[in-house]
Amino acid sequence: MENLSKILFIANQFPPIGGSGVQRSLKFVKYLSRLGNEVLVVSKDASKDLKDDSLLNDVPENVRVIRLKAHDINNSGLIKKVYAKFFALPDAEVFWHKFNKKEIEKIALEFNPDVIYTTSYPYSAHLFGLYLKEKFPKMKWIVDYRDEWTNNPFHLDSFSSRIKMKLSKKTELEINSKCDYFITNTRFMLDNFIADLPELKSKSTYIPNGYDEEDFLGIYPKEKSDKFTFIHTGALYGRRNLHEFLSALKELIDEGKIDKSDIRINIAGNVKESQIEEYKKTYNLEKEINYLSYLAHEESIRKLLEADVLLLLIGKGKGSENFYTGKVFEYLRAYKNILAIVPKHGAAGELIEETKTGVVAEPGETREIKNAIIKLYENYKSENNYYGDKELIKKYSREAQAEELNNIINKILEE
């Protein structure tokens, strides 16, 4: 197929780096390439990061990936880690940008892309885009935010993060002003960015995360437990934790409304074992909580298919309504009931309600969480029905979203 556009795709997090943060970039690259575009990915050396080599199977053979030296301070000694947490601006990947500017300029000169695409987190990736836009103003530049930056609620939880966000505001506005097109993954997030910079309204949209139908082909449950099985996949940190769910579940067990021997809770992801032990002891669920550690992506999907209820968590707090978690779309495609402890009038809550894929309970509302658990438990004990709208779920396929991005690229190249 004749190449449509040459795209320089700058993504700090890209396979073999694992975790949910790579999925959006990986799937865009996969399907943009299939549409006939020539895609060159620039990422970082992943030698010190969590790896999932199985994800490399999704990188098309005709896509070249250049991995620049990481200059990683997050995985270094104590002094550098302290610097990364308290002083590195805009984030701990700043040296990946700082010490590779000449290299990225050389790559851009040789490849001569029509479009530069930068995606965050980390926000340092956008500094590459800003640098190249100043060097090569005729190249179009698309900025993609998987998470908010200075308005991100998770950055409000510590004093050092709040200070760093204030100091980063000017850079954020400069990046957003100078890019040719601006993309976020939720409408709520986009509205916040536009409120800060109204000129974005005429050059922006949101493309949600999604699921890849091909990831589900040939994957079937290996075993079906005789227990009412919950699963949470992905990281647990800060506001995103299991305390509210486990506290509500324990109350139901203590009240005799749920048989403890019926329960299994699987936790998959890069989670500290000390955190798992705390959950077990605090809620007296030593035998019921099962830590699966980090799983390769294929195995993670298999575990979703083996579960009865998929746990979706977004902690309560300012701005929590603005985003999904990356996993929610694979949850939708797993065609399993979802227990979503998320803001009802936020991006994730509205998505679950729209697709009829589960029960939404407001964070901080113990009674609502208990009622949601009971509703799902009673469904499990009777017919274990699933009521999700499978036709509506299809609009969140990665292939459809890449086509939308491709249309945006064509549009800005015609301007």
Contacts in CASP RR format, 6 or more apart in sequence:
PFRMAT RR
TARGET T0000
AUTHOR 0000-0000-0000
METHOD contacts of the structure
MODEL  1
MENLSKILFIANQFPPIGGSGVQRSLKFVKYLSRLGNEVLVVSKDASKDL
KDDSLLNDVPENVRVIRLKAHDINNSGLIKKVYAKFFALPDAEVFWHKFN
KKEIEKIALEFNPDVIYTTSYPYSAHLFGLYLKEKFPKMKWIVDYRDEWT
NNPFHLDSFSSRIKMKLSKKTELEINSKCDYFITNTRFMLDNFIADLPEL
KSKSTYIPNGYDEEDFLGIYPKEKSDKFTFIHTGALYGRRNLHEFLSALK
ELIDEGKIDKSDIRINIAGNVKESQIEEYKKTYNLEKEINYLSYLAHEES
IRKLLEADVLLLLIGKGKGSENFYTGKVFEYLRAYKNILAIVPKHGAAGE
LIEETKTGVVAEPGETREIKNAIIKLYENYKSENNYYGDKELIKKYSREA
QAEELNNIINKILEE
1 36 0 8 1.000
2 36 0 8 1.000
3 36 0 8 1.000
3 37 0 8 1.000
3 38 0 8 1.000
4 35 0 8 1.000
4 36 0 8 1.000
4 37 0 8 1.000
4 406 0 8 1.000
4 409 0 8 1.000
4 410 0 8 1.000
5 37 0 8 1.000
5 38 0 8 1.000
5 114 0 8 1.000
5 115 0 8 1.000
5 409 0 8 1.000
5 410 0 8 1.000
5 413 0 8 1.000
6 37 0 8 1.000
6 38 0 8 1.000
6 40 0 8 1.000
6 111 0 8 1.000
6 112 0 8 1.000
6 113 0 8 1.000
6 114 0 8 1.000
6 115 0 8 1.000
7 32 0 8 1.000
7 37 0 8 1.000
7 38 0 8 1.000
7 39 0 8 1.000
7 40 0 8 1.000
7 113 0 8 1.000
7 114 0 8 1.000
7 115 0 8 1.000
7 116 0 8 1.000
7 117 0 8 1.000
7 409 0 8 1.000
8 40 0 8 1.000
8 42 0 8 1.000
8 107 0 8 1.000
8 108 0 8 1.000
8 111 0 8 1.000
8 113 0 8 1.000
8 115 0 8 1.000
8 116 0 8 1.000
8 117 0 8 1.000
8 132 0 8 1.000
9 25 0 8 1.000
9 28 0 8 1.000
9 29 0 8 1.000
9 32 0 8 1.000
9 39 0 8 1.000
9 40 0 8 1.000
9 41 0 8 1.000
9 42 0 8 1.000
9 117 0 8 1.000
9 119 0 8 1.000
10 41 0 8 1.000
10 42 0 8 1.000
10 43 0 8 1.000
10 104 0 8 1.000
10 116 0 8 1.000
10 117 0 8 1.000
10 118 0 8 1.000
10 119 0 8 1.000
10 125 0 8 1.000
10 128 0 8 1.000
10 129 0 8 1.000
11 22 0 8 1.000
11 25 0 8 1.000
11 41 0 8 1.000
11 42 0 8 1.000
11 43 0 8 1.000
11 118 0 8 1.000
11 119 0 8 1.000
11 125 0 8 1.000
12 43 0 8 1.000
12 44 0 8 1.000
12 93 0 8 1.000
12 96 0 8 1.000
12 120 0 8 1.000
12 121 0 8 1.000
12 122 0 8 1.000
12 124 0 8 1.000
12 125 0 8 1.000
13 21 0 8 1.000
13 22 0 8 1.000
13 25 0 8 1.000
13 43 0 8 1.000
13 121 0 8 1.000
13 122 0 8 1.000
14 22 0 8 1.000
14 25 0 8 1.000
14 26 0 8 1.000
14 29 0 8 1.000
14 41 0 8 1.000
14 43 0 8 1.000
14 46 0 8 1.000
14 65 0 8 1.000
15 22 0 8 1.000
15 26 0 8 1.000
15 52 0 8 1.000
15 53 0 8 1.000
15 55 0 8 1.000
15 56 0 8 1.000
15 58 0 8 1.000
15 59 0 8 1.000
16 46 0 8 1.000
16 51 0 8 1.000
16 52 0 8 1.000
16 53 0 8 1.000
16 55 0 8 1.000
16 56 0 8 1.000
17 43 0 8 1.000
17 46 0 8 1.000
17 49 0 8 1.000
17 50 0 8 1.000
17 51 0 8 1.000
17 52 0 8 1.000
18 49 0 8 1.000
18 50 0 8 1.000
18 51 0 8 1.000
18 52 0 8 1.000
18 55 0 8 1.000
18 297 0 8 1.000
19 50 0 8 1.000
19 52 0 8 1.000
19 234 0 8 1.000
19 270 0 8 1.000
19 294 0 8 1.000
19 297 0 8 1.000
20 234 0 8 1.000
20 235 0 8 1.000
20 325 0 8 1.000
20 326 0 8 1.000
20 327 0 8 1.000
21 121 0 8 1.000
21 146 0 8 1.000
21 326 0 8 1.000
22 55 0 8 1.000
23 209 0 8 1.000
23 210 0 8 1.000
23 326 0 8 1.000
24 119 0 8 1.000
24 144 0 8 1.000
24 146 0 8 1.000
24 185 0 8 1.000
24 209 0 8 1.000
24 210 0 8 1.000
24 326 0 8 1.000
25 41 0 8 1.000
25 119 0 8 1.000
26 55 0 8 1.000
26 58 0 8 1.000
26 59 0 8 1.000
27 58 0 8 1.000
27 210 0 8 1.000
27 212 0 8 1.000
27 398 0 8 1.000
27 401 0 8 1.000
27 402 0 8 1.000
28 117 0 8 1.000
28 398 0 8 1.000
28 401 0 8 1.000
28 402 0 8 1.000
28 405 0 8 1.000
29 39 0 8 1.000
29 41 0 8 1.000
29 59 0 8 1.000
29 60 0 8 1.000
29 63 0 8 1.000
30 58 0 8 1.000
30 59 0 8 1.000
30 60 0 8 1.000
30 212 0 8 1.000
30 398 0 8 1.000
30 402 0 8 1.000
31 398 0 8 1.000
31 399 0 8 1.000
31 401 0 8 1.000
31 402 0 8 1.000
31 403 0 8 1.000
32 39 0 8 1.000
32 402 0 8 1.000
32 405 0 8 1.000
32 406 0 8 1.000
33 39 0 8 1.000
33 60 0 8 1.000
33 62 0 8 1.000
33 63 0 8 1.000
34 60 0 8 1.000
34 402 0 8 1.000
35 402 0 8 1.000
35 403 0 8 1.000
35 406 0 8 1.000
37 406 0 8 1.000
37 409 0 8 1.000
38 62 0 8 1.000
39 60 0 8 1.000
39 63 0 8 1.000
40 63 0 8 1.000
40 64 0 8 1.000
40 66 0 8 1.000
40 107 0 8 1.000
40 111 0 8 1.000
40 113 0 8 1.000
41 59 0 8 1.000
41 63 0 8 1.000
41 64 0 8 1.000
41 65 0 8 1.000
41 66 0 8 1.000
42 65 0 8 1.000
42 66 0 8 1.000
42 68 0 8 1.000
42 104 0 8 1.000
42 107 0 8 1.000
42 128 0 8 1.000
43 65 0 8 1.000
43 66 0 8 1.000
43 67 0 8 1.000
43 68 0 8 1.000
44 67 0 8 1.000
44 68 0 8 1.000
44 69 0 8 1.000
44 70 0 8 1.000
44 72 0 8 1.000
44 93 0 8 1.000
44 96 0 8 1.000
45 67 0 8 1.000
45 68 0 8 1.000
45 69 0 8 1.000
45 70 0 8 1.000
46 67 0 8 1.000
46 70 0 8 1.000
47 70 0 8 1.000
48 70 0 8 1.000
48 72 0 8 1.000
48 75 0 8 1.000
49 75 0 8 1.000
50 270 0 8 1.000
50 294 0 8 1.000
52 294 0 8 1.000
52 296 0 8 1.000
52 297 0 8 1.000
54 296 0 8 1.000
54 297 0 8 1.000
54 298 0 8 1.000
55 297 0 8 1.000
58 212 0 8 1.000
59 65 0 8 1.000
66 107 0 8 1.000
68 96 0 8 1.000
68 100 0 8 1.000
68 103 0 8 1.000
68 104 0 8 1.000
69 96 0 8 1.000
69 99 0 8 1.000
69 100 0 8 1.000
70 96 0 8 1.000
71 95 0 8 1.000
71 96 0 8 1.000
71 98 0 8 1.000
71 99 0 8 1.000
71 100 0 8 1.000
72 92 0 8 1.000
72 93 0 8 1.000
72 95 0 8 1.000
72 96 0 8 1.000
73 80 0 8 1.000
73 81 0 8 1.000
73 83 0 8 1.000
73 84 0 8 1.000
73 88 0 8 1.000
73 92 0 8 1.000
73 95 0 8 1.000
74 81 0 8 1.000
74 84 0 8 1.000
74 92 0 8 1.000
74 93 0 8 1.000
84 92 0 8 1.000
85 92 0 8 1.000
85 160 0 8 1.000
86 160 0 8 1.000
86 164 0 8 1.000
88 94 0 8 1.000
88 95 0 8 1.000
89 164 0 8 1.000
89 167 0 8 1.000
89 168 0 8 1.000
89 171 0 8 1.000
90 122 0 8 1.000
90 123 0 8 1.000
90 124 0 8 1.000
90 127 0 8 1.000
90 149 0 8 1.000
90 164 0 8 1.000
90 168 0 8 1.000
90 171 0 8 1.000
90 172 0 8 1.000
91 121 0 8 1.000
91 122 0 8 1.000
91 123 0 8 1.000
91 124 0 8 1.000
92 122 0 8 1.000
93 122 0 8 1.000
93 124 0 8 1.000
93 125 0 8 1.000
94 124 0 8 1.000
94 127 0 8 1.000
96 122 0 8 1.000
96 124 0 8 1.000
97 124 0 8 1.000
97 125 0 8 1.000
97 127 0 8 1.000
97 128 0 8 1.000
97 131 0 8 1.000
100 128 0 8 1.000
101 128 0 8 1.000
101 131 0 8 1.000
104 128 0 8 1.000
104 131 0 8 1.000
104 132 0 8 1.000
105 131 0 8 1.000
105 132 0 8 1.000
105 135 0 8 1.000
108 116 0 8 1.000
108 132 0 8 1.000
108 135 0 8 1.000
108 136 0 8 1.000
108 139 0 8 1.000
113 139 0 8 1.000
114 139 0 8 1.000
114 140 0 8 1.000
114 409 0 8 1.000
114 413 0 8 1.000
115 139 0 8 1.000
115 140 0 8 1.000
115 141 0 8 1.000
115 142 0 8 1.000
115 409 0 8 1.000
115 412 0 8 1.000
115 413 0 8 1.000
116 129 0 8 1.000
116 132 0 8 1.000
116 133 0 8 1.000
116 139 0 8 1.000
116 140 0 8 1.000
116 141 0 8 1.000
116 142 0 8 1.000
117 141 0 8 1.000
117 142 0 8 1.000
117 144 0 8 1.000
118 125 0 8 1.000
118 126 0 8 1.000
118 128 0 8 1.000
118 129 0 8 1.000
118 141 0 8 1.000
118 142 0 8 1.000
118 143 0 8 1.000
118 144 0 8 1.000
119 125 0 8 1.000
119 144 0 8 1.000
119 145 0 8 1.000
119 146 0 8 1.000
120 126 0 8 1.000
120 144 0 8 1.000
120 145 0 8 1.000
120 146 0 8 1.000
120 147 0 8 1.000
120 149 0 8 1.000
121 146 0 8 1.000
121 147 0 8 1.000
123 149 0 8 1.000
123 168 0 8 1.000
123 172 0 8 1.000
126 143 0 8 1.000
126 175 0 8 1.000
127 171 0 8 1.000
127 175 0 8 1.000
129 141 0 8 1.000
129 143 0 8 1.000
129 175 0 8 1.000
129 179 0 8 1.000
130 174 0 8 1.000
130 175 0 8 1.000
130 178 0 8 1.000
132 139 0 8 1.000
132 141 0 8 1.000
133 139 0 8 1.000
133 141 0 8 1.000
133 178 0 8 1.000
133 179 0 8 1.000
140 180 0 8 1.000
140 181 0 8 1.000
140 409 0 8 1.000
140 412 0 8 1.000
140 413 0 8 1.000
141 178 0 8 1.000
141 179 0 8 1.000
141 180 0 8 1.000
141 181 0 8 1.000
142 179 0 8 1.000
142 180 0 8 1.000
142 181 0 8 1.000
142 182 0 8 1.000
142 183 0 8 1.000
142 408 0 8 1.000
142 409 0 8 1.000
142 412 0 8 1.000
143 175 0 8 1.000
143 176 0 8 1.000
143 179 0 8 1.000
143 181 0 8 1.000
143 182 0 8 1.000
143 183 0 8 1.000
144 183 0 8 1.000
144 184 0 8 1.000
145 182 0 8 1.000
145 183 0 8 1.000
145 184 0 8 1.000
145 185 0 8 1.000
145 189 0 8 1.000
145 193 0 8 1.000
146 185 0 8 1.000
146 209 0 8 1.000
147 154 0 8 1.000
147 189 0 8 1.000
147 323 0 8 1.000
148 184 0 8 1.000
148 189 0 8 1.000
148 192 0 8 1.000
148 193 0 8 1.000
148 322 0 8 1.000
148 323 0 8 1.000
149 165 0 8 1.000
149 168 0 8 1.000
149 172 0 8 1.000
150 165 0 8 1.000
150 166 0 8 1.000
150 168 0 8 1.000
150 169 0 8 1.000
150 172 0 8 1.000
151 192 0 8 1.000
151 193 0 8 1.000
151 196 0 8 1.000
151 319 0 8 1.000
151 322 0 8 1.000
152 165 0 8 1.000
153 239 0 8 1.000
153 317 0 8 1.000
153 318 0 8 1.000
153 319 0 8 1.000
153 320 0 8 1.000
153 322 0 8 1.000
154 238 0 8 1.000
154 239 0 8 1.000
155 161 0 8 1.000
155 162 0 8 1.000
155 164 0 8 1.000
155 165 0 8 1.000
156 162 0 8 1.000
156 165 0 8 1.000
156 318 0 8 1.000
157 238 0 8 1.000
157 239 0 8 1.000
172 196 0 8 1.000
173 196 0 8 1.000
173 197 0 8 1.000
176 182 0 8 1.000
176 193 0 8 1.000
176 196 0 8 1.000
176 197 0 8 1.000
176 200 0 8 1.000
177 197 0 8 1.000
177 199 0 8 1.000
179 203 0 8 1.000
180 203 0 8 1.000
180 412 0 8 1.000
181 203 0 8 1.000
181 204 0 8 1.000
181 408 0 8 1.000
181 412 0 8 1.000
182 193 0 8 1.000
182 200 0 8 1.000
182 203 0 8 1.000
182 204 0 8 1.000
182 205 0 8 1.000
183 204 0 8 1.000
183 205 0 8 1.000
183 206 0 8 1.000
183 207 0 8 1.000
183 405 0 8 1.000
183 408 0 8 1.000
184 190 0 8 1.000
184 193 0 8 1.000
184 204 0 8 1.000
184 206 0 8 1.000
185 206 0 8 1.000
185 207 0 8 1.000
185 208 0 8 1.000
185 209 0 8 1.000
185 323 0 8 1.000
185 324 0 8 1.000
186 206 0 8 1.000
186 208 0 8 1.000
186 322 0 8 1.000
186 323 0 8 1.000
186 324 0 8 1.000
186 347 0 8 1.000
187 206 0 8 1.000
187 347 0 8 1.000
188 321 0 8 1.000
188 322 0 8 1.000
188 323 0 8 1.000
188 346 0 8 1.000
188 347 0 8 1.000
189 206 0 8 1.000
189 322 0 8 1.000
189 323 0 8 1.000
189 347 0 8 1.000
190 200 0 8 1.000
190 204 0 8 1.000
190 205 0 8 1.000
190 206 0 8 1.000
192 322 0 8 1.000
193 200 0 8 1.000
193 204 0 8 1.000
194 200 0 8 1.000
194 201 0 8 1.000
194 204 0 8 1.000
205 408 0 8 1.000
207 401 0 8 1.000
207 404 0 8 1.000
207 405 0 8 1.000
208 324 0 8 1.000
208 329 0 8 1.000
208 396 0 8 1.000
208 401 0 8 1.000
209 324 0 8 1.000
209 326 0 8 1.000
209 328 0 8 1.000
209 329 0 8 1.000
209 396 0 8 1.000
210 326 0 8 1.000
210 329 0 8 1.000
210 330 0 8 1.000
210 396 0 8 1.000
210 397 0 8 1.000
210 398 0 8 1.000
210 401 0 8 1.000
211 329 0 8 1.000
211 330 0 8 1.000
211 332 0 8 1.000
211 333 0 8 1.000
211 396 0 8 1.000
211 397 0 8 1.000
211 398 0 8 1.000
212 397 0 8 1.000
212 398 0 8 1.000
212 399 0 8 1.000
213 333 0 8 1.000
213 397 0 8 1.000
213 398 0 8 1.000
213 399 0 8 1.000
215 297 0 8 1.000
215 298 0 8 1.000
215 301 0 8 1.000
215 330 0 8 1.000
216 301 0 8 1.000
216 333 0 8 1.000
216 334 0 8 1.000
219 298 0 8 1.000
219 301 0 8 1.000
219 302 0 8 1.000
219 305 0 8 1.000
220 302 0 8 1.000
220 305 0 8 1.000
221 302 0 8 1.000
221 305 0 8 1.000
221 306 0 8 1.000
222 302 0 8 1.000
222 306 0 8 1.000
223 306 0 8 1.000
224 306 0 8 1.000
225 264 0 8 1.000
225 306 0 8 1.000
227 261 0 8 1.000
227 262 0 8 1.000
227 263 0 8 1.000
227 264 0 8 1.000
228 262 0 8 1.000
228 263 0 8 1.000
228 264 0 8 1.000
228 308 0 8 1.000
228 309 0 8 1.000
228 377 0 8 1.000
228 380 0 8 1.000
228 381 0 8 1.000
229 264 0 8 1.000
229 265 0 8 1.000
229 266 0 8 1.000
229 306 0 8 1.000
229 307 0 8 1.000
229 308 0 8 1.000
229 309 0 8 1.000
230 263 0 8 1.000
230 264 0 8 1.000
230 265 0 8 1.000
230 266 0 8 1.000
230 307 0 8 1.000
230 308 0 8 1.000
230 309 0 8 1.000
230 310 0 8 1.000
230 311 0 8 1.000
230 339 0 8 1.000
231 265 0 8 1.000
231 266 0 8 1.000
231 267 0 8 1.000
231 268 0 8 1.000
231 303 0 8 1.000
231 304 0 8 1.000
231 306 0 8 1.000
231 307 0 8 1.000
231 309 0 8 1.000
231 310 0 8 1.000
231 311 0 8 1.000
232 242 0 8 1.000
232 265 0 8 1.000
232 266 0 8 1.000
232 267 0 8 1.000
232 268 0 8 1.000
232 310 0 8 1.000
232 311 0 8 1.000
232 313 0 8 1.000
233 268 0 8 1.000
233 269 0 8 1.000
233 295 0 8 1.000
233 300 0 8 1.000
233 303 0 8 1.000
233 304 0 8 1.000
233 327 0 8 1.000
234 268 0 8 1.000
234 269 0 8 1.000
234 270 0 8 1.000
234 271 0 8 1.000
234 327 0 8 1.000
235 269 0 8 1.000
235 270 0 8 1.000
235 271 0 8 1.000
236 242 0 8 1.000
236 267 0 8 1.000
236 271 0 8 1.000
236 275 0 8 1.000
236 313 0 8 1.000
239 314 0 8 1.000
239 315 0 8 1.000
239 316 0 8 1.000
239 317 0 8 1.000
239 320 0 8 1.000
240 313 0 8 1.000
240 314 0 8 1.000
240 315 0 8 1.000
240 325 0 8 1.000
241 275 0 8 1.000
241 313 0 8 1.000
241 315 0 8 1.000
242 267 0 8 1.000
242 279 0 8 1.000
242 311 0 8 1.000
242 313 0 8 1.000
243 279 0 8 1.000
243 282 0 8 1.000
244 313 0 8 1.000
244 315 0 8 1.000
244 341 0 8 1.000
244 363 0 8 1.000
244 364 0 8 1.000
244 366 0 8 1.000
244 369 0 8 1.000
245 311 0 8 1.000
245 313 0 8 1.000
245 339 0 8 1.000
245 341 0 8 1.000
245 369 0 8 1.000
245 373 0 8 1.000
246 265 0 8 1.000
246 279 0 8 1.000
246 282 0 8 1.000
246 283 0 8 1.000
246 285 0 8 1.000
247 283 0 8 1.000
247 366 0 8 1.000
248 366 0 8 1.000
248 369 0 8 1.000
248 370 0 8 1.000
248 373 0 8 1.000
249 258 0 8 1.000
249 263 0 8 1.000
249 283 0 8 1.000
249 285 0 8 1.000
249 373 0 8 1.000
250 283 0 8 1.000
250 284 0 8 1.000
250 285 0 8 1.000
251 366 0 8 1.000
251 370 0 8 1.000
252 258 0 8 1.000
252 370 0 8 1.000
252 373 0 8 1.000
252 374 0 8 1.000
252 377 0 8 1.000
253 259 0 8 1.000
253 260 0 8 1.000
253 263 0 8 1.000
257 374 0 8 1.000
258 373 0 8 1.000
258 374 0 8 1.000
258 377 0 8 1.000
260 288 0 8 1.000
262 377 0 8 1.000
263 285 0 8 1.000
263 288 0 8 1.000
264 288 0 8 1.000
264 290 0 8 1.000
265 285 0 8 1.000
265 288 0 8 1.000
265 289 0 8 1.000
265 290 0 8 1.000
266 290 0 8 1.000
266 292 0 8 1.000
266 303 0 8 1.000
266 307 0 8 1.000
267 276 0 8 1.000
267 289 0 8 1.000
267 290 0 8 1.000
267 291 0 8 1.000
267 292 0 8 1.000
268 292 0 8 1.000
268 293 0 8 1.000
268 294 0 8 1.000
268 295 0 8 1.000
268 300 0 8 1.000
268 303 0 8 1.000
269 292 0 8 1.000
269 293 0 8 1.000
269 294 0 8 1.000
269 295 0 8 1.000
269 300 0 8 1.000
270 294 0 8 1.000
271 291 0 8 1.000
271 293 0 8 1.000
273 291 0 8 1.000
276 289 0 8 1.000
276 291 0 8 1.000
279 285 0 8 1.000
279 289 0 8 1.000
280 286 0 8 1.000
280 289 0 8 1.000
292 303 0 8 1.000
295 303 0 8 1.000
301 330 0 8 1.000
301 334 0 8 1.000
304 310 0 8 1.000
304 330 0 8 1.000
304 331 0 8 1.000
304 334 0 8 1.000
304 336 0 8 1.000
305 334 0 8 1.000
305 336 0 8 1.000
307 336 0 8 1.000
308 336 0 8 1.000
308 337 0 8 1.000
308 376 0 8 1.000
308 380 0 8 1.000
308 384 0 8 1.000
309 336 0 8 1.000
309 337 0 8 1.000
309 338 0 8 1.000
309 339 0 8 1.000
309 376 0 8 1.000
309 380 0 8 1.000
310 331 0 8 1.000
310 334 0 8 1.000
310 336 0 8 1.000
310 337 0 8 1.000
310 338 0 8 1.000
310 339 0 8 1.000
311 338 0 8 1.000
311 339 0 8 1.000
311 341 0 8 1.000
312 325 0 8 1.000
312 327 0 8 1.000
312 328 0 8 1.000
312 331 0 8 1.000
312 338 0 8 1.000
312 339 0 8 1.000
312 340 0 8 1.000
312 341 0 8 1.000
312 342 0 8 1.000
312 348 0 8 1.000
312 352 0 8 1.000
313 325 0 8 1.000
313 341 0 8 1.000
313 342 0 8 1.000
314 320 0 8 1.000
314 323 0 8 1.000
314 325 0 8 1.000
314 341 0 8 1.000
314 342 0 8 1.000
314 343 0 8 1.000
314 348 0 8 1.000
314 363 0 8 1.000
315 341 0 8 1.000
315 342 0 8 1.000
315 363 0 8 1.000
316 343 0 8 1.000
316 362 0 8 1.000
316 363 0 8 1.000
316 364 0 8 1.000
317 363 0 8 1.000
320 342 0 8 1.000
320 343 0 8 1.000
320 363 0 8 1.000
321 343 0 8 1.000
321 345 0 8 1.000
321 346 0 8 1.000
321 347 0 8 1.000
322 346 0 8 1.000
322 347 0 8 1.000
323 347 0 8 1.000
323 348 0 8 1.000
324 347 0 8 1.000
324 348 0 8 1.000
324 351 0 8 1.000
325 348 0 8 1.000
328 338 0 8 1.000
328 348 0 8 1.000
328 351 0 8 1.000
328 352 0 8 1.000
329 396 0 8 1.000
331 338 0 8 1.000
331 357 0 8 1.000
332 338 0 8 1.000
332 351 0 8 1.000
332 355 0 8 1.000
332 357 0 8 1.000
332 393 0 8 1.000
332 396 0 8 1.000
333 393 0 8 1.000
333 396 0 8 1.000
335 386 0 8 1.000
335 388 0 8 1.000
335 390 0 8 1.000
336 386 0 8 1.000
337 357 0 8 1.000
337 358 0 8 1.000
337 359 0 8 1.000
337 376 0 8 1.000
337 379 0 8 1.000
337 386 0 8 1.000
338 352 0 8 1.000
338 357 0 8 1.000
338 358 0 8 1.000
338 359 0 8 1.000
339 358 0 8 1.000
339 359 0 8 1.000
339 361 0 8 1.000
339 372 0 8 1.000
339 373 0 8 1.000
339 376 0 8 1.000
340 348 0 8 1.000
340 349 0 8 1.000
340 352 0 8 1.000
340 358 0 8 1.000
340 359 0 8 1.000
340 360 0 8 1.000
340 361 0 8 1.000
341 361 0 8 1.000
341 362 0 8 1.000
341 363 0 8 1.000
341 369 0 8 1.000
341 372 0 8 1.000
342 348 0 8 1.000
342 349 0 8 1.000
342 352 0 8 1.000
342 360 0 8 1.000
342 363 0 8 1.000
343 349 0 8 1.000
343 362 0 8 1.000
343 363 0 8 1.000
344 350 0 8 1.000
344 353 0 8 1.000
344 360 0 8 1.000
344 362 0 8 1.000
349 360 0 8 1.000
352 358 0 8 1.000
352 359 0 8 1.000
352 360 0 8 1.000
353 360 0 8 1.000
354 389 0 8 1.000
354 392 0 8 1.000
355 388 0 8 1.000
355 389 0 8 1.000
355 392 0 8 1.000
355 393 0 8 1.000
356 387 0 8 1.000
356 388 0 8 1.000
356 389 0 8 1.000
357 387 0 8 1.000
357 388 0 8 1.000
357 389 0 8 1.000
357 393 0 8 1.000
358 376 0 8 1.000
358 387 0 8 1.000
358 388 0 8 1.000
359 372 0 8 1.000
359 375 0 8 1.000
359 376 0 8 1.000
360 372 0 8 1.000
361 368 0 8 1.000
361 369 0 8 1.000
361 371 0 8 1.000
361 372 0 8 1.000
362 368 0 8 1.000
379 385 0 8 1.000
394 400 0 8 1.000
END
